[in-house]
Amino acid sequence: VVIIGRGGGSLEDLWAFNEEVVARAIAASTVPVVSAVGHEVDFTIADFVADARAPTPTAAAALVVPDRIDVAGALARAETGLRGALARRVGQARERLVALDRRLGDPARRLRDLMVRVDELGTRAGRALARRLAWDRRELAALGARLERGGPVARLRGAREQLEAATGRLGFAAAMRVRHARAGLERTAARLDALSPLACLERGYAIVRRGDAAGPVVSDAAALKAGETVALVFARSRARARVEDTEG
């Protein structure tokens, strides 16, 4: 290292350090240069082109020659830091090795565990295959049943059943219709019988006709004369009578 220094002085005394040739020489130096010109308040061009500036020559000497105790302390601190970092690195590596050893374990036991796992997977695969086959069989049976229900034979059977059901319903409806018609006819016949003159004759009445059975009906005795012949029509026979007298 090169120290360019001078004690305090006037501006003229320090002017040599402002010369261009000095500044260029300092800038071109391959050896580190420390400028220590004048006092702390003095500045020259050499201060700006040098690698470092010290306020005084004494400060420059302290800058380029550090204290042995400080250097030893720095080295001790660096050694302590390196040892600590190395210890941490070794500890981390040891912990990782222990973790890997735990994960790896005993190879024989690991092999046994793998064999047990393979057996379990085989059992599960067999059960899954059996369930799949059973499901496929059920699906096949269902498809067969659907195909059978949708085939010509099933359709013909269904049509026959529908025809038989319709025939049964038609027969039942016809029987009910005939029954209702018969009941209505019986009620009408009963009403006609109630209104028929023959029904009155069955109760003991008789129809009086003038002359013979084909003559006009006599409804008033005043229309008859004594000695006139009339025909009496009963429920099951006829008779002829002669009028003896009339009243009313």
VOPAGU-2260 file (C-alpha; in pm, 1 decimal, decimal comma):
REM VOPAGU-2260
SITE   aa  ch    i         X         Y         Z
SITE  VAL   A    0       0,0       0,0       0,0
SITE  VAL   A    1     120,2     357,9     -71,6
SITE  ILE   A    2      44,7     646,5     163,4
SITE  ILE   A    3      74,3     997,8      15,8
SITE  GLY   A    4      84,9    1229,7     313,6
SITE  ARG   A    5     197,9    1567,0     444,1
SITE  GLY   A    6     134,6    1756,1     764,2
SITE  GLY   A    7     -62,3    2073,3     776,6
SITE  GLY   A    8      39,0    2383,7     584,0
SITE  SER   A    9     -82,6    2669,3     371,1
SITE  LEU   A   10    -262,9    2631,0      41,0
SITE  GLU   A   11      63,3    2693,0    -142,3
SITE  ASP   A   12     234,4    2421,2      63,8
SITE  LEU   A   13     -35,3    2169,5     -30,2
SITE  TRP   A   14     -74,2    2278,2    -394,4
SITE  ALA   A   15     157,4    2008,3    -524,8
SITE  PHE   A   16    -116,2    1752,4    -447,8
SITE  ASN   A   17    -348,3    1937,3    -687,0
SITE  GLU   A   18    -119,0    1895,6    -987,0
SITE  GLU   A   19    -248,1    1695,1   -1282,7
SITE  VAL   A   20      64,5    1484,5   -1308,0
SITE  VAL   A   21      26,1    1376,8    -944,3
SITE  ALA   A   22    -343,4    1299,5    -987,0
SITE  ARG   A   23    -279,9    1089,6   -1299,5
SITE  ALA   A   24       5,3     902,7   -1128,4
SITE  ILE   A   25    -220,2     815,3    -833,9
SITE  ALA   A   26    -502,0     700,9   -1066,0
SITE  ALA   A   27    -262,2     486,5   -1271,5
SITE  SER   A   28    -104,8     315,1    -970,5
SITE  THR   A   29    -163,2     -59,6    -947,5
SITE  VAL   A   30     -90,4     -48,0    -575,0
SITE  PRO   A   31    -364,2      82,4    -344,0
SITE  VAL   A   32    -308,8     449,2    -256,8
SITE  VAL   A   33    -423,0     627,6      61,1
SITE  SER   A   34    -425,8    1009,0      53,9
SITE  ALA   A   35    -346,0    1182,2     387,5
SITE  VAL   A   36    -270,0    1546,1     302,5
SITE  GLY   A   37    -297,2    1825,8     559,2
SITE  HIS   A   38    -553,2    1827,9     832,4
SITE  GLU   A   39    -911,4    1702,2     837,1
SITE  VAL   A   40   -1044,0    2027,2     687,1
SITE  ASP   A   41    -799,5    2023,4     395,8
SITE  PHE   A   42    -902,9    1866,4      60,9
SITE  THR   A   43    -692,2    1820,2    -252,2
SITE  ILE   A   44    -743,0    1653,3    -588,9
SITE  ALA   A   45    -528,1    1365,5    -464,3
SITE  ASP   A   46    -798,2    1285,3    -207,3
SITE  PHE   A   47   -1054,4    1228,0    -484,7
SITE  VAL   A   48    -842,0    1004,3    -709,9
SITE  ALA   A   49    -688,1     791,4    -432,8
SITE  ASP   A   50    -837,8     457,9    -327,7
SITE  ALA   A   51    -898,8     588,7      25,9
SITE  ARG   A   52    -865,8     919,0     217,2
SITE  ALA   A   53    -744,8     966,1     573,4
SITE  PRO   A   54    -783,6    1299,3     754,4
SITE  THR   A   55    -422,1    1291,3     880,8
SITE  PRO   A   56    -106,2    1087,2     817,7
SITE  THR   A   57    -149,8     922,4    1159,9
SITE  ALA   A   58    -501,8     816,4    1067,5
SITE  ALA   A   59    -367,0     676,6     739,0
SITE  ALA   A   60    -114,9     462,5     927,5
SITE  ALA   A   61    -391,5     329,1    1152,4
SITE  LEU   A   62    -605,8     260,6     845,4
SITE  VAL   A   63    -350,4      50,7     657,8
SITE  VAL   A   64    -207,2    -126,0     964,6
SITE  PRO   A   65    -499,2    -249,1    1181,7
SITE  ASP   A   66    -452,1    -331,6    1551,3
SITE  ARG   A   67    -335,7    -687,7    1617,5
SITE  ILE   A   68    -583,1    -734,1    1899,4
SITE  ASP   A   69    -872,2    -625,3    1676,9
SITE  VAL   A   70    -757,1    -861,3    1404,1
SITE  ALA   A   71    -725,0   -1146,7    1653,4
SITE  GLY   A   72   -1073,0   -1074,0    1787,7
SITE  ALA   A   73   -1218,0   -1069,9    1438,0
SITE  LEU   A   74   -1045,4   -1398,7    1359,0
SITE  ALA   A   75   -1174,4   -1548,6    1683,7
SITE  ARG   A   76   -1527,4   -1435,0    1606,2
SITE  ALA   A   77   -1500,1   -1574,8    1254,8
SITE  GLU   A   78   -1371,0   -1904,7    1391,8
SITE  THR   A   79   -1655,7   -1922,1    1642,1
SITE  GLY   A   80   -1907,4   -1850,8    1367,5
SITE  LEU   A   81   -1755,9   -2114,0    1140,9
SITE  ARG   A   82   -1750,1   -2372,1    1419,8
SITE  GLY   A   83   -2113,2   -2297,9    1506,7
SITE  ALA   A   84   -2222,0   -2317,9    1143,3
SITE  LEU   A   85   -2029,9   -2643,2    1100,2
SITE  ALA   A   86   -2183,0   -2786,4    1418,6
SITE  ARG   A   87   -2532,9   -2691,2    1302,8
SITE  ARG   A   88   -2468,0   -2842,6     961,7
SITE  VAL   A   89   -2338,1   -3163,9    1118,3
SITE  GLY   A   90   -2637,4   -3174,6    1357,6
SITE  GLN   A   91   -2883,7   -3128,8    1073,7
SITE  ALA   A   92   -2711,2   -3400,5     873,2
SITE  ARG   A   93   -2720,0   -3633,0    1177,1
SITE  GLU   A   94   -3092,4   -3566,4    1232,5
SITE  ARG   A   95   -3165,4   -3632,6     867,5
SITE  LEU   A   96   -2965,7   -3954,8     882,0
SITE  VAL   A   97   -3160,2   -4066,9    1190,4
SITE  ALA   A   98   -3489,7   -3983,8    1019,1
SITE  LEU   A   99   -3388,4   -4177,6     708,8
SITE  ASP   A  100   -3281,2   -4470,8     924,5
SITE  ARG   A  101   -3618,2   -4468,7    1100,3
SITE  ARG   A  102   -3801,8   -4456,4     770,5
SITE  LEU   A  103   -3593,6   -4735,9     623,9
SITE  GLY   A  104   -3603,6   -4953,7     936,5
SITE  ASP   A  105   -3519,6   -5321,9     926,8
SITE  PRO   A  106   -3506,5   -5445,1     562,8
SITE  ALA   A  107   -3646,9   -5785,8     661,6
SITE  ARG   A  108   -3936,7   -5626,3     847,2
SITE  ARG   A  109   -3989,4   -5389,3     557,5
SITE  LEU   A  110   -4006,5   -5687,1     322,2
SITE  ARG   A  111   -4256,0   -5862,8     549,2
SITE  ASP   A  112   -4470,8   -5549,6     561,7
SITE  LEU   A  113   -4464,2   -5528,2     184,4
SITE  MET   A  114   -4565,0   -5894,3     153,8
SITE  VAL   A  115   -4854,6   -5839,9     395,7
SITE  ARG   A  116   -4957,0   -5535,1     196,6
SITE  VAL   A  117   -4945,9   -5735,9    -125,7
SITE  ASP   A  118   -5163,3   -6007,2      33,1
SITE  GLU   A  119   -5414,9   -5747,5     149,7
SITE  LEU   A  120   -5426,9   -5589,5    -194,7
SITE  GLY   A  121   -5475,0   -5933,7    -351,4
SITE  THR   A  122   -5763,6   -6010,4    -115,6
SITE  ARG   A  123   -5926,0   -5675,0    -182,4
SITE  ALA   A  124   -5881,7   -5720,8    -556,8
SITE  GLY   A  125   -6043,4   -6066,6    -537,8
SITE  ARG   A  126   -6340,3   -5929,6    -344,8
SITE  ALA   A  127   -6378,1   -5641,0    -585,1
SITE  LEU   A  128   -6366,5   -5881,4    -880,0
SITE  ALA   A  129   -6629,0   -6105,5    -718,3
SITE  ARG   A  130   -6857,1   -5806,7    -655,5
SITE  ARG   A  131   -6807,9   -5692,5   -1013,0
SITE  LEU   A  132   -6892,9   -6037,0   -1149,4
SITE  ALA   A  133   -7204,3   -6056,7    -930,3
SITE  TRP   A  134   -7314,6   -5713,7   -1047,3
SITE  ASP   A  135   -7255,4   -5810,3   -1411,0
SITE  ARG   A  136   -7462,6   -6127,1   -1361,0
SITE  ARG   A  137   -7749,3   -5925,1   -1214,8
SITE  GLU   A  138   -7729,8   -5678,2   -1501,2
SITE  LEU   A  139   -7729,4   -5964,5   -1752,8
SITE  ALA   A  140   -8030,0   -6125,8   -1584,5
SITE  ALA   A  141   -8214,9   -5793,5   -1582,7
SITE  LEU   A  142   -8137,8   -5739,9   -1951,0
SITE  GLY   A  143   -8256,4   -6093,4   -2028,3
SITE  ALA   A  144   -8579,8   -6033,4   -1839,7
SITE  ARG   A  145   -8633,8   -5704,2   -2020,1
SITE  LEU   A  146   -8564,0   -5871,8   -2353,3
SITE  GLU   A  147   -8804,8   -6152,0   -2270,4
SITE  ARG   A  148   -9074,3   -5904,3   -2167,6
SITE  GLY   A  149   -9024,6   -5707,5   -2486,9
SITE  GLY   A  150   -9014,4   -6011,5   -2723,6
SITE  PRO   A  151   -9292,9   -6128,9   -2961,0
SITE  VAL   A  152   -9405,0   -6407,7   -2727,2
SITE  ALA   A  153   -9436,3   -6168,0   -2436,4
SITE  ARG   A  154   -9619,6   -5915,7   -2652,7
SITE  LEU   A  155   -9859,5   -6184,9   -2780,7
SITE  ARG   A  156   -9919,1   -6302,1   -2423,6
SITE  GLY   A  157   -9984,8   -5945,6   -2314,7
SITE  ALA   A  158  -10222,1   -5885,9   -2606,9
SITE  ARG   A  159  -10407,9   -6209,9   -2525,2
SITE  GLU   A  160  -10439,7   -6107,6   -2162,0
SITE  GLN   A  161  -10566,4   -5764,9   -2264,0
SITE  LEU   A  162  -10817,0   -5927,1   -2504,0
SITE  GLU   A  163  -10939,8   -6163,3   -2233,7
SITE  ALA   A  164  -10971,8   -5876,4   -1990,0
SITE  ALA   A  165  -11160,0   -5668,2   -2247,9
SITE  THR   A  166  -11386,7   -5966,7   -2328,4
SITE  GLY   A  167  -11458,4   -6013,2   -1959,9
SITE  ARG   A  168  -11536,9   -5645,4   -1917,3
SITE  LEU   A  169  -11757,5   -5649,4   -2229,0
SITE  GLY   A  170  -11947,4   -5958,3   -2108,2
SITE  PHE   A  171  -11995,0   -5806,1   -1766,4
SITE  ALA   A  172  -12112,1   -5478,3   -1920,1
SITE  ALA   A  173  -12354,0   -5664,4   -2152,2
SITE  ALA   A  174  -12491,8   -5870,0   -1862,8
SITE  MET   A  175  -12539,7   -5556,5   -1656,3
SITE  ARG   A  176  -12706,0   -5386,0   -1953,0
SITE  VAL   A  177  -12944,1   -5679,8   -2001,9
SITE  ARG   A  178  -13015,1   -5690,5   -1628,5
SITE  HIS   A  179  -13092,3   -5319,8   -1620,9
SITE  ALA   A  180  -13309,6   -5352,9   -1934,3
SITE  ARG   A  181  -13496,7   -5650,8   -1784,5
SITE  ALA   A  182  -13551,4   -5461,7   -1461,5
SITE  GLY   A  183  -13680,9   -5161,4   -1655,7
SITE  LEU   A  184  -13906,8   -5385,2   -1863,5
SITE  GLU   A  185  -14042,3   -5548,4   -1551,3
SITE  ARG   A  186  -14112,7   -5209,8   -1395,8
SITE  THR   A  187  -14285,6   -5093,9   -1716,2
SITE  ALA   A  188  -14488,8   -5416,2   -1734,6
SITE  ALA   A  189  -14588,8   -5371,3   -1372,8
SITE  ARG   A  190  -14705,0   -5017,0   -1444,3
SITE  LEU   A  191  -14891,5   -5136,9   -1756,0
SITE  ASP   A  192  -15052,4   -5416,2   -1556,6
SITE  ALA   A  193  -15159,8   -5164,1   -1296,6
SITE  LEU   A  194  -15319,1   -4949,8   -1568,6
SITE  SER   A  195  -15463,9   -5241,0   -1772,2
SITE  PRO   A  196  -15841,6   -5304,4   -1752,2
SITE  LEU   A  197  -15766,1   -5673,9   -1720,3
SITE  ALA   A  198  -15607,6   -5603,2   -1384,6
SITE  CYS   A  199  -15933,9   -5449,1   -1271,6
SITE  LEU   A  200  -16119,6   -5751,2   -1399,4
SITE  GLU   A  201  -15892,7   -5973,4   -1190,5
SITE  ARG   A  202  -16016,3   -5787,1    -884,5
SITE  GLY   A  203  -16383,7   -5881,6    -962,8
SITE  TYR   A  204  -16492,2   -5601,3   -1192,9
SITE  ALA   A  205  -16659,5   -5657,0   -1533,1
SITE  ILE   A  206  -16691,0   -5457,2   -1856,9
SITE  VAL   A  207  -17042,4   -5396,0   -1985,3
SITE  ARG   A  208  -17083,2   -5371,8   -2360,9
SITE  ARG   A  209  -17402,5   -5302,5   -2550,0
SITE  GLY   A  210  -17518,0   -5586,3   -2766,7
SITE  ASP   A  211  -17230,1   -5832,9   -2785,4
SITE  ALA   A  212  -16867,3   -5841,3   -2674,8
SITE  ALA   A  213  -16768,5   -5619,1   -2967,4
SITE  GLY   A  214  -17020,9   -5349,2   -2883,8
SITE  PRO   A  215  -16949,1   -5016,5   -2726,6
SITE  VAL   A  216  -16862,7   -5000,9   -2360,1
SITE  VAL   A  217  -17142,5   -4882,9   -2137,0
SITE  SER   A  218  -17020,4   -4654,3   -1862,5
SITE  ASP   A  219  -17357,9   -4511,5   -1754,2
SITE  ALA   A  220  -17664,3   -4718,9   -1662,9
SITE  ALA   A  221  -17890,2   -4441,3   -1790,6
SITE  ALA   A  222  -17778,6   -4528,4   -2144,3
SITE  LEU   A  223  -17948,0   -4870,3   -2117,1
SITE  LYS   A  224  -18312,2   -4957,9   -2152,3
SITE  ALA   A  225  -18510,0   -5227,9   -1983,1
SITE  GLY   A  226  -18511,4   -5547,4   -2185,6
SITE  GLU   A  227  -18187,8   -5455,6   -2371,7
SITE  THR   A  228  -17924,9   -5727,3   -2408,9
SITE  VAL   A  229  -17569,4   -5653,6   -2288,9
SITE  ALA   A  230  -17243,9   -5848,4   -2289,6
SITE  LEU   A  231  -17050,3   -5886,3   -1964,4
SITE  VAL   A  232  -16674,0   -5930,7   -2009,4
SITE  PHE   A  233  -16498,5   -6089,0   -1709,7
SITE  ALA   A  234  -16132,5   -6159,4   -1654,8
SITE  ARG   A  235  -16150,9   -6511,9   -1803,0
SITE  SER   A  236  -16494,0   -6541,8   -1965,4
SITE  ARG   A  237  -16796,8   -6358,8   -2107,0
SITE  ALA   A  238  -17165,0   -6365,7   -2037,6
SITE  ARG   A  239  -17485,3   -6222,4   -2186,8
SITE  ALA   A  240  -17746,2   -6053,9   -1971,6
SITE  ARG   A  241  -18075,7   -5874,6   -2011,6
SITE  VAL   A  242  -18145,3   -5543,7   -1845,6
SITE  GLU   A  243  -18446,6   -5568,1   -1617,0
SITE  ASP   A  244  -18438,2   -5215,0   -1488,4
SITE  THR   A  245  -18200,8   -4916,2   -1442,9
SITE  GLU   A  246  -18153,2   -4683,7   -1152,6
SITE  GLY   A  247  -17997,0   -4348,2   -1128,8
